[in-house]
Amino acid sequence: MMIIRTVLLLLPLFLTAGPVSAMQIEADPRIIISFMDKSLPPELDILRVTTDVSEDNHLIFQVQTKGDRASGEDNDYVMLQIQHEKTYALIIPLNRETSATILIYEAALQPENPLTSISFKESRINSEHPGFSVRRIERGTEFTMPLDWINFGADFSFDAYTVSASIEEGALEINDVYDQARRGRAQAKQISAITLLNSICSPKK
């Protein structure tokens, strides 16, 4: 846990900086509680997104849905969006009969643009920072990423989606958004990565 201890020791220095101390954040930036949508099939309806840090220094995001899908449309995906210097899309096919292999795409940071207008290209981040992975959990998906990838001097935000998407020649195109964890709320504010990590490491209420 050396990385975590180092980060927490540096936290007071970052909190004294103007941009961070003036930043407004949600009451608990570790979790997104999503609205239930009865018009969506259970596997497309996101219920919550939670974050944690593992003992081997990985940041974990669990995207929980109302149900699972065994088979169906091949172009439907669960997507974790990370905005951290760039916009990253971490996706996995929704169908559980499909291999659970993480796919990572990136684009320029465009917080105001809808997903369907963003041009994502295949990212090399997993080869530069090994440790990105995904696994299926009961009624959901768990995304894992290494802490050493994070720039603690930069801002960080996350959201989750169920989408219809096309992948061709290393490019990802979002055709339709079924559900968004933060749907119906204001755009998530970017907070410092070190503030998020400190919140995750704090005792949970």
C-alpha positions in Angstrom: 0.0 0.0 0.0 3.0 2.3 -0.4 1.4 4.3 -3.2 -1.7 5.0 -1.1 0.4 6.0 1.9 2.5 8.4 -0.2 -0.7 10.0 -1.7 -2.3 10.4 1.7 0.8 12.1 3.1 0.8 14.5 0.2 -2.9 15.3 0.5 -2.6 18.4 2.8 -0.2 20.0 0.3 -2.7 19.6 -2.5 -5.6 20.8 -0.4 -3.9 24.1 0.3 -3.7 24.8 -3.4 -6.3 27.3 -4.7 -8.0 25.3 -7.5 -8.6 22.3 -5.3 -9.8 24.0 -2.2 -12.3 26.1 -4.2 -13.7 23.0 -5.9 -17.2 21.8 -5.1 -17.7 18.1 -5.1 -20.6 15.7 -4.6 -21.4 14.6 -1.0 -19.8 11.2 -1.7 -17.7 11.1 -4.9 -17.1 7.4 -4.5 -20.6 6.3 -5.6 -23.3 7.1 -8.2 -26.8 6.1 -7.4 -28.7 5.8 -10.6 -32.4 6.2 -11.3 -34.3 3.0 -12.0 -35.9 3.0 -15.5 -38.8 0.6 -15.8 -38.9 1.2 -19.6 -35.5 -0.5 -20.0 -34.7 -4.2 -20.0 -33.0 -5.1 -16.6 -29.6 -5.7 -18.2 -29.6 -2.1 -19.7 -30.7 -0.4 -16.5 -27.8 0.9 -14.4 -28.5 1.0 -10.6 -25.2 2.2 -9.2 -21.5 2.7 -9.7 -19.2 2.2 -6.7 -15.4 2.6 -6.3 -12.8 1.0 -4.2 -9.0 0.5 -4.0 -7.6 -3.0 -3.8 -4.7 -4.1 -1.6 -2.4 -4.4 -4.7 -2.9 -0.7 -5.6 -5.7 -0.9 -8.2 -8.7 1.3 -8.5 -11.9 -0.7 -8.9 -15.2 0.4 -10.4 -18.3 -1.8 -10.1 -21.1 -1.0 -12.5 -24.3 -2.8 -11.2 -27.4 -3.3 -13.3 -30.8 -4.6 -12.5 -30.2 -7.8 -14.4 -27.8 -9.8 -16.7 -28.1 -10.8 -20.4 -27.0 -14.2 -21.6 -27.3 -13.4 -25.3 -28.8 -10.9 -27.7 -27.5 -7.9 -29.8 -23.8 -8.2 -30.3 -23.3 -4.4 -30.5 -24.5 -3.7 -27.0 -21.9 -2.8 -24.3 -21.4 -1.8 -20.7 -19.1 1.3 -20.8 -17.1 3.0 -18.0 -16.2 6.5 -19.0 -13.2 8.1 -17.3 -12.3 11.8 -17.9 -8.7 12.3 -16.8 -6.6 14.5 -19.1 -8.4 12.6 -22.0 -11.8 10.9 -22.3 -11.5 7.1 -22.0 -14.1 4.6 -22.8 -13.6 1.2 -21.2 -16.1 -1.3 -22.6 -17.2 -4.9 -22.5 -19.9 -6.7 -24.5 -23.2 -6.9 -22.6 -23.7 -10.5 -23.6 -22.3 -12.9 -21.0 -21.7 -15.6 -23.6 -19.1 -13.3 -25.2 -15.4 -13.3 -23.9 -14.9 -10.9 -21.0 -12.0 -8.9 -22.6 -11.6 -5.3 -21.8 -11.5 -2.9 -24.8 -10.1 0.7 -24.2 -10.6 3.7 -26.4 -9.7 7.3 -26.0 -10.5 10.8 -27.3 -9.7 14.4 -26.5 -11.3 15.7 -23.3 -14.7 16.9 -24.4 -16.9 17.1 -21.2 -19.7 19.0 -22.8 -20.1 16.8 -25.9 -22.6 13.9 -26.1 -21.0 10.5 -26.5 -22.5 10.0 -29.9 -20.5 12.9 -31.3 -17.1 11.8 -29.9 -14.6 10.0 -32.2 -12.8 7.4 -30.1 -9.6 5.7 -31.2 -8.1 2.5 -29.8 -5.9 3.3 -26.8 -2.5 2.0 -26.0 -2.8 2.8 -22.3 -3.0 -0.8 -21.3 0.4 -1.6 -22.9 1.9 1.5 -21.3 0.4 0.8 -17.8 -0.4 -2.9 -17.5 -3.2 -3.7 -15.1 -6.4 -2.7 -16.8 -8.9 -5.5 -16.7 -12.5 -6.4 -16.5 -14.6 -9.2 -15.1 -18.3 -10.0 -14.9 -20.0 -10.0 -11.5 -23.5 -10.9 -10.6 -25.8 -8.3 -12.2 -22.9 -6.1 -13.3 -19.3 -5.5 -14.4 -16.1 -4.7 -12.5 -13.5 -2.6 -14.1 -9.9 -2.5 -12.7 -7.1 0.0 -13.4 -3.6 0.5 -11.9 -3.1 3.5 -9.6 0.3 4.2 -11.2 -1.6 5.3 -14.3 -3.3 8.2 -12.5 -1.8 11.7 -12.6 -2.6 12.9 -9.1 -2.1 16.5 -10.1 -4.9 16.3 -12.7 -8.7 16.2 -12.4 -10.7 13.0 -12.6 -14.4 12.1 -13.1 -16.2 8.9 -14.0 -19.6 7.8 -15.3 -21.1 4.5 -16.6 -23.4 3.8 -19.6 -25.1 1.0 -21.4 -24.7 1.7 -25.2 -25.1 0.5 -28.7 -21.7 0.9 -30.4 -19.8 0.0 -33.6 -16.1 -1.0 -33.7 -14.3 -0.8 -36.9 -10.6 -0.5 -37.8 -9.5 0.6 -34.3 -12.3 3.2 -33.9 -15.3 3.2 -31.6 -18.5 4.9 -32.5 -21.4 5.2 -29.9 -24.6 4.9 -31.9 -27.1 5.1 -29.0 -27.1 5.5 -25.2 -29.6 3.3 -23.4 -28.8 4.4 -19.8 -26.4 6.7 -18.0 -25.6 6.4 -14.3 -25.8 10.2 -13.9 -28.7 10.7 -16.2 -31.0 13.5 -15.2 -28.4 15.3 -13.2 -25.9 18.1 -13.9 -22.7 17.3 -15.6 -20.3 15.6 -13.1 -17.7 18.1 -11.8 -14.1 17.3 -12.3 -12.4 16.9 -9.0 -8.7 16.3 -8.3 -7.6 12.7 -8.6 -6.0 12.8 -5.1 -9.3 14.1 -3.6 -11.1 11.2 -5.1 -8.6 8.7 -3.9 -8.6 10.1 -0.4 -12.4 9.8 -0.3 -12.2 6.2 -1.5 -9.6 5.4 1.2 -11.6 7.1 4.0 -13.8 4.9 6.2 -17.1 4.2 4.6 -20.2 5.4 6.5 
